[in-house]
């Protein structure tokens, strides 16, 4: 039982360290919008989408260096 407890502790420390390492990879970028942004999905290292308030939708193909606004309409 002692080995299991030690193993769980080591696993939790490793998860904590890994999470910290991942978080350090984020770099703040300019979005050119004043709307609050609430979600991001990156398909890979270069292409991603961001959504936010007021129907804001942004797209990047260069890893977030530039963000292009996508205009949404309610037309079919």
N, C-alpha and C positions, 0 to 999 in steps of 0.2 A: 504494500500500500504506500510505503514511503517513496518508492521509486516512481509510482504513478503520480503522486503529489509533486515531486520534483520535476517530472516530465511535463506536467501541466504548467507549472511555473515557468519553465524554460520556454515552452511554446507561447505563453502569453507575452513574455518579454520579447521574443522574436517577432511576434505579430505587431507589437508596439513599435519596435525599431523599424520594421518594414513599412508600416503606415507613415512614420515620420519621414523615411527616405522618399516615399512616393509623393508626399505633400510638398517636398522641397523642389520637385520638378515643375511646379506651376509657376508661370511668369505672368505678371500683370500686363494686360494689353489694352490699347485704346479701342473702344467700340464705336465711337462717333455717334452715340445715342445718349439721350438724357433719361430714357426709360429705365426702370429697374429690370435687371436681367435675372432670371430665376432658374434657368436650366441650360446645361451644355451637354452635347454628345459628340465625341470625337470618334469618327469611323476608324481613323488611323492617325499617324503622326502629322498629317497635313490637312486632311479634310474634316470639317466639323460644322456643327449647327448650334446656334444659341437662340433661346426664346425668352421673351420677357413681356412686361406690361404693355397694354395698348396694341396688342397684336404684333409686337416686335419679333422679327425673325431675321437672323443674320447667318451668313454662310462664309466659310473660309476654305481656301484650297492651298494655303501656304503656311499652315501651322499656327494661324492666328495673327500673323503679321498684318494682314489686311482683312477686314470684314466687310462683306457686301450686304446691304439691306435687301430683303426679299419682300416685294409688295404683295400683300394678300388682298384678294377681293372676294366679294360674296356672289360673284357671277358664276353660273354653271359653265 
